[in-house]
Amino acid sequence: MFVFKAAVVGAGTMGGEIAYTIASADIPVVLKDVDQKFVDAGLGKARSIWQGLVDSGKLSEEERDRRLGLVTGATTYDDFGDVDFVVEAVPERMDVKQHVFAELDEVTPGQAILASNTSSLSITEMAEATSRPDRVVGFHYFYPASMMRLIEVIEGEETSPETVMTAVSFAQAIRKMPIRCAEAPGFVVNRILNSAFGEVFRFQEEHDIPVEEIDKVMADSKAVPMGPFFLVDLLGLDTVAHVGRYLNECYGDRFPLHARMQALVEEGNLGAKTGKGFYEHGK
Ligand SMILES: NC(=O)c1ccc[n+]([C@@H]2O[C@H](COP(=O)([O-])OP(=O)(O)OC[C@H]3O[C@@H](n4cnc5c(N)ncnc54)[C@H](O)[C@@H]3O)[C@@H](O)[C@H]2O)c1
């Protein structure tokens, strides 16, 4: 099945960049959120990436405007009646995702594929909220979606081979590198990443070491582009904490929780997106 038109639901840390990847491959895309200010922020993010290409001489202003014209912002499902492929990118909570999947089941054509950008949760459980579990699949981008090439394509219990094939070829059409994954909590990358970060989190709290010190040592080692505490601030502490809690529930203490991170989330300090997390983030 060819994807002639796509949609992204949720225009937060990931959604605007996901829309950018789709429109950059010349495929029209609707970007929906619950409030116009989130839609505008998502559109602004896509625009600023194209603008960066204009500034570095890699894209003309006309081409920037043409690609921007392929992204339609929305706060309703009015433009979902002819979409072929939807990427859901709402918060990492099963109740929120199931609610959105039930709505998508109502408003999209029966043959449309409903994909989730979830970092860890069960595709099978999301699919239960729809009447087309064979057409529900995981489609997991990495941050920042405009730059990272990998996409994990996750098969739920009912996902059909045709759906997996369409997801894989759609990923290739938008110039990404898909890998097929079984439905294990955290899939491949987040299971490995969280197991490594979990040790760092545990060590930091046990020895009460300033997070800046850990980040500096790890970044100076050149083994990683930045320290884990700065990285999770960019990813969004609520997202990272939700994933961490789910992996802890599924796998136990080999995925330890970080008490300070949980406290920051409860205070509403979610990292770069709210201006404060482990670090203060200027505009
Ligand atoms: N942040 C990351 O680095 C990252 C990386 C890979 C995957 N993910 C996954 O992507 C998903 C989204 O994460 P995020 O970091 O972009 O979250 P976010 O909190 O930054 O953005 C979520 C957006 O969804 C919107 N939203 C909530 N309910 C909605 C609804 N019913 N309809 C439409 N929009 C709705 C919110 O207003 C918000 O703008 C999660 O499943 C997360 O695990 C995140």
The ligand as a Tripos MOL2 file, in Angstrom:
@<TRIPOS>MOLECULE
LIG
   44    48     1     0     0
SMALL
NO_CHARGES

@<TRIPOS>ATOM
      1 N1         10.6390   12.7300   23.7050 N.am      1 LIG1
      2 C1         11.3620   11.8010   23.1030 C.2       1 LIG1
      3 O1         12.5840   11.9130   23.0480 O.2       1 LIG1
      4 C2         10.7180   10.6180   22.4360 C.ar      1 LIG1
      5 C3         11.4980    9.8200   21.5840 C.ar      1 LIG1
      6 C4         10.8830    8.7140   20.9390 C.ar      1 LIG1
      7 C5          9.5480    8.4390   21.1760 C.ar      1 LIG1
      8 N2          8.8290    9.2440   22.0290 N.ar      1 LIG1
      9 C6          7.4230    8.9040   22.2400 C.3       1 LIG1
     10 O2          6.6330    9.8180   21.4890 O.3       1 LIG1
     11 C7          5.3920   10.0450   22.1790 C.3       1 LIG1
     12 C8          5.2490   11.5420   22.3920 C.3       1 LIG1
     13 O3          6.3330   11.9970   23.1790 O.3       1 LIG1
     14 P1          6.7220   13.5360   23.2320 P.3       1 LIG1
     15 O4          8.0280   13.5800   23.9310 O.co2     1 LIG1
     16 O5          6.5700   14.1820   21.9030 O.co2     1 LIG1
     17 O6          5.5820   14.0760   24.2260 O.3       1 LIG1
     18 P2          5.1770   15.5900   24.5230 P.3       1 LIG1
     19 O7          4.5970   15.5880   25.8800 O.co2     1 LIG1
     20 O8          6.3140   16.5070   24.2290 O.co2     1 LIG1
     21 O9          4.0470   15.8900   23.4370 O.3       1 LIG1
     22 C9          2.8270   15.2080   23.4260 C.3       1 LIG1
     23 C10         1.8100   16.0880   22.7210 C.3       1 LIG1
     24 O10         0.6010   15.3530   22.5910 O.3       1 LIG1
     25 C11        -0.4660   16.2670   22.7580 C.3       1 LIG1
     26 N3         -1.6880   15.5270   23.0680 N.ar      1 LIG1
     27 C12        -2.0980   14.9830   24.2420 C.ar      1 LIG1
     28 N4         -3.2990   14.3750   24.1000 N.ar      1 LIG1
     29 C13        -3.6520   14.5330   22.7930 C.ar      1 LIG1
     30 C14        -4.7770   14.1590   22.0260 C.ar      1 LIG1
     31 N5         -5.7810   13.4770   22.5730 N.pl3     1 LIG1
     32 N6         -4.8170   14.5040   20.7180 N.ar      1 LIG1
     33 C15        -3.8030   15.1960   20.1630 C.ar      1 LIG1
     34 N7         -2.6940   15.6060   20.8370 N.ar      1 LIG1
     35 C16        -2.6320   15.2650   22.1410 C.ar      1 LIG1
     36 C17         0.0060   17.1790   23.8700 C.3       1 LIG1
     37 O11        -0.7270   18.3910   23.8860 O.3       1 LIG1
     38 C18         1.4790   17.3690   23.4930 C.3       1 LIG1
     39 O12         1.6640   18.4890   22.6540 O.3       1 LIG1
     40 C19         5.4770    9.2140   23.4660 C.3       1 LIG1
     41 O13         4.8530    7.9890   23.2580 O.3       1 LIG1
     42 C20         6.9660    9.0430   23.6730 C.3       1 LIG1
     43 O14         7.2830    7.8720   24.4180 O.3       1 LIG1
     44 C21         9.3730   10.3250   22.6370 C.ar      1 LIG1
@<TRIPOS>BOND
     1     1     2 1
     2     2     3 2
     3     2     4 1
     4     4     5 ar
     5     4    44 ar
     6     5     6 ar
     7     6     7 ar
     8     7     8 ar
     9     8     9 1
    10     8    44 ar
    11     9    10 1
    12     9    42 1
    13    10    11 1
    14    11    12 1
    15    11    40 1
    16    12    13 1
    17    13    14 1
    18    14    15 2
    19    14    16 1
    20    14    17 1
    21    17    18 1
    22    18    19 2
    23    18    20 1
    24    18    21 1
    25    21    22 1
    26    22    23 1
    27    23    24 1
    28    23    38 1
    29    24    25 1
    30    25    26 1
    31    25    36 1
    32    26    27 ar
    33    26    35 ar
    34    27    28 ar
    35    28    29 ar
    36    29    30 ar
    37    29    35 ar
    38    30    31 1
    39    30    32 ar
    40    32    33 ar
    41    33    34 ar
    42    34    35 ar
    43    36    37 1
    44    36    38 1
    45    38    39 1
    46    40    41 1
    47    40    42 1
    48    42    43 1
@<TRIPOS>SUBSTRUCTURE
     1 LIG1         1 GROUP 0 **** ****
